[in-house]
């Protein structure tokens, strides 16, 4: 069994920054890709950013230039550095890990951008 635990969410003012972390634990031999998704009550879950085991990255157009995804393969941990946050970034952020057996989701962490 594999668990993903997100941390780092919270309340931040517009223009501020947050860093999310996602730690994977359990029966892990390797992780292909890791990613961050977000969801609001009004919108379906959407991809924010993803990173392969080799370090290739992919971003949603809405966050390009503001968010940076990274990962520490030795720690099975992914990070999302979020800068210049906007109210539209308010959402529950979910971590996803693609393993050889199947994909796993975290339970999510709430990010609220408000003055």
Steps between C-alpha positions, in 0.01 A plus 500: 500500500614853421406821674541856376494778757480863392601793716564872470157633417344795676381856469713748310446852365495569127855527372630272771669161484449151633692176465311173493661166576384149418669210671441147375550206734433129506582225253681710243747359251486791260282794409457599140339842506371717781259782459288763667133547416249745641126510535234750602126447551440673167760320288614148429836385626769638272869438453720775641845354448670165451855368506647175375764295677752652262400854586293597197222738598161606371288794619152631452506823302342687791798433730794514259763741626352506849510138623794261503477126555796299623566163658751320716507142372701377797228625735205411272386859548366759259475872557301783348638848548221748437586867455294805406190327622165625379149456643429271203760257637276430799424127496567168662831376365547126454819308449510210255766234457520258209655171610557181297204335675249790482449868575444641846340820627557696815213637706568859403607822664303824487657813356309823553617823337316794650559840651 
